[in-house]
């Protein structure tokens, strides 16, 4: 059994100026980012790289249509892709690092053999994706009415770069959804049958950092997160290392149909499913690794293991209020369609479930969260 693999080399710089100088960003590079990130942090550096601003091609979660529109505006053949942004930027940039990325549906269907076309440098600007150290990219496949991940070794970055300065202007809502996403990464990877002693070390440390930060926010208000942003960024990276090895599972699988149809932010759609999935795991099997996890979380947040997920949800609700599915516009017919989508499209994820779940159980969870 493989114990641990970390493919990218991980770097840490305090500022964007240090990062740009150390990585010698210039001609031959394509930076994919957002203008609201580029203008304050990189425009003053007068870099000679080409730049694509993702928001010119649509808002919200990344999609095949967005990627294809951006590719049409690609100038020349860059030697290096530098992704500076959140999950949308990072996932799109992984496709741009390939020698051939279009049509994207053919990549998912295995009709195009993925080949590395250029080097990839990933710089996360949220504290949730963890994608800088994984080989997974997730797109909404618009014509297929679903979101789906693609996991290939060619998506690994050569360098993953942590720059805490970039989180200073992160809006609170994005901080909340992204950090909850990191928490889900850590929890799902801890429970995965592919987890090892080493990956669990990263999972549990990420959980600790995130929940301790949430307690500070609960007790001292949202601004208490500011001095902790470097900790949240590191926790996200730890969780990324863990799920990059052990995988995510049913929470992510069940969140994808909601995110795809109703354009719910990824971390928020994960939170909508999170404790519902955990409670259903407990109905089936309450011993083993989930008992270890429950005791660990209960100790961190100061509650009994008997009500650990209710207490955890109370804490998370301070950070980001949870909504029932119907408040997103979900219909009862959607619950059936979502269930079918999970069973048909998300086996890559559901193979990592703590215990096997069938279609009836997925429908039950959706119904309980409705």
Secondary structure, DSSP 8 states (H G I E B T S, - for coil): -------SEEEE-SSHHHHHHHTT--TTEEEEE-HHHHHHHTGGGT--SEEEEGGGG-SSS-BHHHHHHHHHT--S--SEEEEEESHHHHHHHHHHTBS---SHHHHHTTSS---B-SEEEEEE-SSS--GGG-SEEEEEEGGGTEEEEEE-GGG--SEEEE-GGGGTT--HHHHHHHHHHHHHHHHHHHH-TT--HHHHHHHHHHHHHHHHHHHHHHHH-GGGGGGGHHHHHHHHHHHHHHHHHH---HHHHHHHHHHHHH---HHHHHHHHHHHHHHHHHHH--STHHHHHHHHHHHHHT--GGGHHHHHHHHHHHHS----GGGGT--HHHHHHHHHHHHHH-HHHHTT-SS---HHHHHHHHHHH-
